Amino acid sequence: MVTFHRLSPRPRICVPSWRNFRKVVFQCAVYEAQDVLAEIDDVDLLCPEPRPGFSWRDELQKKLVWVDFTKTLPTLNPGLGTVRLERSYDLFVAFCQNWTDLLVLNAVKGWKERCGISVCWIDEMWADWVPRYKNWIHLIGRFDHVAVTFKGSVGALERALGRPVHWVPHAVDALRFTPWPGPPDRVIDVYSIGRRWDEVHRALRDMAAKDKTFLYVHDTTRLSDSNAPDHREHRDLIASLAKRSRFFLAAPAKMDTLRESGDQSELGSRYYEGTAAGSVLLGRAPVGDSFGELFGWQDAVVEIAPDGTDAAQVVTDLLKQPDRIREIGTRNAREALLRHDWVYRWEKVLAIAGLEPRPALALRKERLFGVGPQQV
């Protein structure tokens, strides 16, 4: 069984989405991106439904794929309702959170034959994975164009595939996260979500324990193990809290498990979310040139030491400068509206595929330009 969300009478883009069965919170941003594309273009969202036994079949396949030297296991349907495309599309876009999403794509039949151009865009792809994970890399090679959000992974994937790979960075639904118009009161002092430096967390928790007026909001469970039944509701909650926070913690992706990333330093989603919400980012910028290219404005990140030794002092000093906090936050929110909404990334994907954008894309860009202050 499969669910089509036909959002246009004449869809020209087919987008498979795993929202009916993969509901882990880190997938929500990808579904948010798909929603934005559906708003700005003529899209069919293709949402397969799981069959009985899917969960254990899916987990088993992901474990065994590493030892399957025949390279056939990655091409099997892990237990979803199979769907064969009945109509033709100009473009097929598989925006995957990571490589395991390519396995469930096996439930969709005929996409190569029915779609004029195909694009695979992978959100989390580390360069260190590419040479080690040869059993599945050929799944990416089926697409006409390949893009990754991590700039440092482009070269490794190009060498493996033998052709160009595009860099299309992460983004955010800036209209959801922006505090404008009518910014709410910043009643939260510091907001921390997802991965964190333990020492920084302890320093801020101690600060809140000593000062009862200081509000530090943070996770008390491992979000990587949690499901979000409704991805829109989850993103709305994060946005609501972020736009009410003076400071928002941000650090390079997987900064607490560098062995998983091969010590590669990249921009994670927190930078985009906190910036779009008009918060002051506290943390560290990633190593490399991607941060300067994407966040190259003053005070894009106010740095604190990962060992937590200066976290309390930096926050205390900034709290004495409300005008500076307001200026940094306003600049961040404005820059996000102009640079980091998903519409700008989809515009690039359409250009890669050679498709002209629909008028709705320009209308969203006009909304982004008009919703915030014209200058800081």
C-alpha positions as CSV (number, residue, x, y, z in Angstrom):
1,M,0.0,0.0,0.0
2,V,1.2,3.5,-0.7
3,T,-0.2,7.0,0.0
4,F,0.0,9.7,-2.7
5,H,-0.3,13.2,-1.5
6,R,-1.2,14.9,-4.8
7,L,-0.7,18.5,-4.2
8,S,-1.1,19.7,-7.7
9,P,-3.4,18.7,-10.6
10,R,-0.4,18.4,-12.9
11,P,2.5,17.3,-10.8
12,R,5.9,17.4,-12.5
13,I,8.0,16.3,-9.5
14,C,7.9,13.0,-7.7
15,V,9.3,13.0,-4.2
16,P,9.4,9.8,-2.1
17,S,9.0,10.4,1.6
18,W,9.4,8.0,4.5
19,R,7.2,10.0,6.9
20,N,4.7,7.2,7.3
21,F,7.3,4.8,9.0
22,R,10.5,6.6,9.8
23,K,9.6,9.1,12.5
24,V,12.8,9.6,14.4
25,V,13.2,13.2,15.3
26,F,16.3,13.8,13.2
27,Q,14.2,12.9,10.1
28,C,11.8,15.8,10.7
29,A,13.9,18.5,9.1
30,V,14.0,16.4,5.8
31,Y,10.2,16.2,5.9
32,E,10.1,19.9,6.5
33,A,12.2,20.5,3.4
34,Q,9.9,18.2,1.4
35,D,6.9,20.2,2.6
36,V,8.5,23.5,1.4
37,L,9.1,22.0,-2.1
38,A,5.5,20.9,-2.2
39,E,4.5,24.5,-1.5
40,I,6.6,26.0,-4.2
41,D,6.2,23.5,-7.0
42,D,3.9,20.9,-8.6
43,V,4.7,17.8,-6.5
44,D,3.5,14.3,-5.8
45,L,4.6,13.2,-2.4
46,L,5.0,9.4,-2.6
47,C,4.6,7.9,0.9
48,P,4.9,4.1,1.1
49,E,3.2,2.3,4.0
50,P,5.0,-0.4,6.0
51,R,3.8,-4.0,5.8
52,P,3.7,-6.4,8.8
53,G,7.3,-7.2,9.9
54,F,8.8,-4.1,8.3
55,S,10.6,-2.9,11.4
56,W,12.7,-6.1,12.0
57,R,13.3,-6.6,8.3
58,D,14.5,-3.1,7.9
59,E,16.9,-3.3,10.9
60,L,18.2,-6.7,9.7
61,Q,18.9,-5.5,6.2
62,K,20.8,-2.5,7.5
63,K,23.0,-4.8,9.6
64,L,23.6,-7.4,7.0
65,V,24.3,-5.1,4.1
66,W,27.9,-4.5,5.3
67,V,28.8,-8.2,4.8
68,D,26.8,-8.8,1.6
69,F,29.6,-8.9,-0.9
70,T,27.2,-9.8,-3.7
71,K,25.8,-6.2,-3.5
72,T,22.3,-7.6,-4.0
73,L,20.9,-7.1,-0.5
74,P,20.9,-3.3,-0.8
75,T,18.5,-3.6,-3.8
76,L,15.8,-5.6,-1.9
77,N,12.6,-4.1,-0.5
78,P,12.8,-4.3,3.3
79,G,9.1,-4.8,3.7
80,L,7.1,-1.8,2.4
81,G,4.1,-1.8,0.2
82,T,5.5,-1.8,-3.4
83,V,4.4,1.0,-5.7
84,R,5.0,1.3,-9.4
85,L,4.8,4.8,-10.9
86,E,1.8,5.0,-13.3
87,R,2.6,8.4,-14.8
88,S,5.6,10.3,-15.9
89,Y,7.4,13.2,-14.2
90,D,10.0,15.7,-15.2
91,L,12.0,15.2,-12.0
92,F,12.4,12.5,-9.3
93,V,14.0,13.9,-6.1
94,A,15.1,11.5,-3.3
95,F,16.1,13.8,-0.3
96,C,17.5,11.2,2.1
97,Q,18.5,11.9,5.7
98,N,21.3,9.2,5.3
99,W,22.2,6.3,3.2
100,T,19.7,3.9,4.8
101,D,16.9,5.8,3.1
102,L,18.2,4.4,-0.2
103,L,17.2,0.9,0.9
104,V,13.6,1.7,1.3
105,L,13.6,3.4,-2.1
106,N,13.6,-0.2,-3.4
107,A,9.8,-0.2,-2.8
108,V,9.4,2.3,-5.6
109,K,9.4,0.7,-9.0
110,G,9.8,2.4,-12.4
111,W,11.2,5.7,-11.2
112,K,14.2,5.6,-13.6
113,E,11.9,4.9,-16.5
114,R,9.1,7.3,-15.6
115,C,11.1,10.3,-14.5
116,G,13.1,12.5,-17.0
117,I,15.8,13.5,-14.5
118,S,16.7,12.0,-11.1
119,V,18.4,13.7,-8.1
120,C,19.7,12.1,-4.9
121,W,20.4,14.6,-2.2
122,I,21.8,13.2,1.1
123,D,21.7,15.2,4.3
124,E,24.3,13.2,6.3
125,M,27.2,11.8,4.3
126,W,30.6,11.7,5.9
127,A,33.7,11.5,3.6
128,D,35.1,8.7,5.8
129,W,32.0,6.5,5.1
130,V,32.5,6.5,1.3
131,P,35.5,4.1,0.9
132,R,34.4,1.9,3.8
133,Y,30.8,1.4,2.6
134,K,31.4,0.0,-0.9
135,N,28.4,-2.4,-0.7
136,W,25.8,0.3,-1.2
137,I,27.6,3.1,-3.0
138,H,26.3,1.8,-6.3
139,L,22.8,2.8,-5.1
140,I,23.7,6.4,-5.4
141,G,25.2,5.9,-8.9
142,R,21.7,5.2,-10.3
143,F,20.8,8.9,-10.1
144,D,21.5,11.5,-12.8
145,H,22.7,14.0,-10.2
146,V,24.0,13.6,-6.6
147,A,24.2,16.3,-3.9
148,V,25.3,16.3,-0.3
149,T,24.9,18.9,2.5
150,F,28.5,18.4,3.8
151,K,31.0,20.3,1.7
152,G,33.9,18.2,3.0
153,S,32.3,15.0,1.5
154,V,32.0,16.2,-2.1
155,G,35.5,15.1,-3.1
156,A,35.3,11.6,-1.6
157,L,32.0,10.9,-3.3
158,E,33.2,12.3,-6.6
159,R,36.1,9.9,-6.5
160,A,33.9,7.0,-5.7
161,L,31.3,7.7,-8.4
162,G,33.7,9.1,-11.0
163,R,31.6,12.2,-11.7
164,P,30.7,15.5,-10.3
165,V,28.8,15.8,-7.0
166,H,27.0,19.0,-5.9
167,W,27.2,20.8,-2.6
168,V,23.7,21.8,-1.5
169,P,23.8,22.8,2.2
170,H,21.2,22.2,4.9
171,A,18.6,24.8,5.6
172,V,15.4,25.6,7.6
173,D,11.9,26.7,7.1
174,A,12.7,30.2,7.9
175,L,9.1,31.3,7.9
176,R,8.4,28.8,10.6
177,F,11.4,29.8,12.8
178,T,11.5,33.5,12.3
179,P,10.4,35.7,15.2
180,W,9.1,38.3,12.7
181,P,6.6,39.9,12.5
182,G,5.7,40.6,16.1
183,P,8.8,39.0,17.9
184,P,7.8,37.2,21.2
185,D,9.4,38.0,24.5
186,R,12.7,36.1,25.0
187,V,11.7,34.4,28.2
188,I,14.3,31.5,27.9
189,D,17.9,32.4,28.6
190,V,19.6,29.5,26.9
191,Y,18.1,26.7,24.8
192,S,20.0,23.5,24.1
193,I,18.7,20.7,21.9
194,G,20.3,17.5,20.6
195,R,24.1,16.9,20.9
196,R,26.0,19.0,23.5
197,W,29.3,19.3,25.2
198,D,28.8,17.8,28.7
199,E,31.0,20.4,30.4
200,V,29.1,23.3,28.9
201,H,25.8,21.7,29.9
202,R,27.1,21.3,33.5
203,A,28.2,24.9,33.6
204,L,24.9,26.2,32.4
205,R,23.0,23.9,34.7
206,D,25.0,25.1,37.7
207,M,24.3,28.7,36.6
208,A,20.6,28.0,36.6
209,A,20.8,26.3,40.0
210,K,22.5,29.4,41.5
211,D,20.3,32.0,39.9
212,K,16.6,31.1,40.0
213,T,15.7,33.8,37.5
214,F,18.0,32.1,34.9
215,L,16.1,29.7,32.6
216,Y,18.1,27.0,30.9
217,V,16.0,24.7,28.7
218,H,17.6,21.5,27.6
219,D,16.9,17.9,26.6
220,T,16.5,15.3,29.3
221,T,16.3,12.3,27.0
222,R,18.3,11.2,24.0
223,L,16.4,12.6,21.0
224,S,18.2,10.3,18.7
225,D,16.2,7.5,20.2
226,S,12.8,9.3,20.1
227,N,10.0,9.3,17.6
228,A,7.9,12.3,16.6
229,P,4.5,11.1,15.5
230,D,3.9,14.4,13.7
231,H,6.9,16.1,12.2
232,R,5.2,19.4,11.7
233,E,4.2,19.5,15.4
234,H,7.8,18.7,16.4
235,R,9.3,21.4,14.2
236,D,6.7,24.0,15.4
237,L,7.6,23.3,19.0
238,I,11.4,23.7,18.4
239,A,10.7,26.9,16.5
240,S,8.4,28.2,19.2
241,L,11.1,27.6,21.9
242,A,14.0,28.9,19.8
243,K,12.4,32.2,18.9
244,R,11.8,32.8,22.7
245,S,15.4,32.1,23.6
246,R,18.2,34.7,24.0
247,F,20.9,32.1,23.4
248,F,20.9,28.9,21.3
249,L,23.7,26.4,21.6
250,A,25.4,25.3,18.3
251,A,28.4,23.1,17.6
252,P,29.8,21.2,14.6
253,A,27.8,18.1,13.7
254,K,28.7,15.0,15.8
255,M,31.1,17.1,17.9
256,D,30.8,14.6,20.8
257,T,31.4,11.5,18.6
258,L,34.2,12.5,16.2
259,R,35.1,8.9,15.5
260,E,31.7,8.5,13.7
261,S,32.6,11.5,11.4
262,G,36.2,10.7,10.9
263,D,37.1,14.1,12.6
264,Q,35.3,15.9,9.7
265,S,34.0,19.3,10.9
266,E,30.6,20.3,9.3
267,L,27.7,22.5,9.8
268,G,24.8,20.9,11.7
269,S,21.1,21.9,11.7
270,R,21.4,23.8,14.9
271,Y,23.2,26.7,13.2
272,Y,20.3,27.2,10.8
273,E,17.6,26.8,13.4
274,G,19.0,29.2,16.0
275,T,20.0,31.8,13.4
276,A,16.5,31.8,11.8
277,A,14.9,32.1,15.3
278,G,16.9,35.3,15.9
279,S,18.8,33.9,18.9
280,V,22.5,34.5,19.7
281,L,24.4,31.3,18.7
282,L,26.7,30.1,21.5
283,G,29.3,27.5,20.6
284,R,32.0,27.0,18.0
285,A,32.1,27.4,14.2
286,P,33.1,24.3,12.2
287,V,36.6,24.1,10.8
288,G,36.8,24.8,7.1
289,D,35.5,27.4,4.7
290,S,31.8,26.4,4.5
291,F,30.9,28.4,7.7
292,G,32.4,31.6,6.4
293,E,30.7,31.2,3.1
294,L,27.3,30.5,4.6
295,F,27.5,32.5,7.9
296,G,30.0,35.2,7.0
297,W,28.6,38.0,9.1
298,Q,29.6,39.6,12.4
299,D,28.9,37.6,15.6
300,A,27.3,34.7,13.6
301,V,28.6,32.6,16.5
302,V,29.7,33.8,19.9
303,E,32.4,31.4,20.8
304,I,32.6,29.5,24.1
305,A,35.1,26.8,25.2
306,P,34.0,23.2,24.8
307,D,35.3,22.5,28.3
308,G,32.7,24.9,29.7
309,T,35.3,27.0,31.6
310,D,34.0,30.3,30.2
311,A,30.3,29.5,29.4
312,A,28.9,31.2,32.5
313,Q,31.1,34.3,32.2
314,V,30.3,34.8,28.4
315,V,26.5,34.5,29.1
316,T,26.7,36.8,32.1
317,D,28.6,39.4,30.2
318,L,26.2,39.3,27.3
319,L,23.2,39.5,29.5
320,K,24.5,42.9,30.6
321,Q,24.4,44.0,27.0
322,P,20.7,43.7,25.9
323,D,21.2,46.0,22.9
324,R,24.0,43.8,21.6
325,I,21.9,40.7,22.1
326,R,19.1,42.3,20.2
327,E,21.4,43.5,17.4
328,I,23.0,40.0,16.9
329,G,19.6,38.3,17.0
330,T,18.0,40.6,14.5
331,R,20.9,40.3,12.1
332,N,20.8,36.5,12.4
333,A,17.1,36.3,11.7
334,R,17.4,38.6,8.8
335,E,20.3,36.8,7.2
336,A,18.5,33.4,7.6
337,L,15.5,34.8,5.7
338,L,17.8,35.9,2.9
339,R,20.1,32.9,2.7
340,H,19.0,29.8,4.5
341,D,15.3,29.0,3.8
342,W,14.8,25.7,2.0
343,V,13.5,27.6,-1.0
344,Y,17.1,28.6,-1.8
345,R,18.2,25.0,-1.8
346,W,15.3,23.8,-3.9
347,E,16.1,26.6,-6.3
348,K,19.6,25.1,-6.7
349,V,18.3,21.6,-7.1
350,L,16.0,22.7,-9.8
351,A,18.9,24.4,-11.6
352,I,21.0,21.3,-11.3
353,A,18.1,19.3,-12.9
354,G,17.6,22.0,-15.6
355,L,14.0,22.8,-14.6
356,E,12.6,26.3,-14.5
357,P,11.1,27.3,-11.2
358,R,7.3,27.8,-10.8
359,P,6.0,31.2,-9.8
360,A,5.3,30.0,-6.3
361,L,9.0,29.9,-5.7
362,A,9.4,33.6,-6.3
363,L,6.4,34.3,-4.2
364,R,8.0,32.5,-1.2
365,K,11.2,34.5,-1.7
366,E,9.2,37.7,-1.6
367,R,7.6,36.6,1.7
368,L,11.0,35.9,3.1
369,F,12.3,39.3,2.1
370,G,9.3,41.2,3.4
371,V,8.6,39.5,6.7
372,G,11.6,40.8,8.6
373,P,13.3,44.2,9.1
374,Q,14.8,45.5,5.9
375,Q,18.2,46.2,7.6
376,V,19.9,45.8,11.0
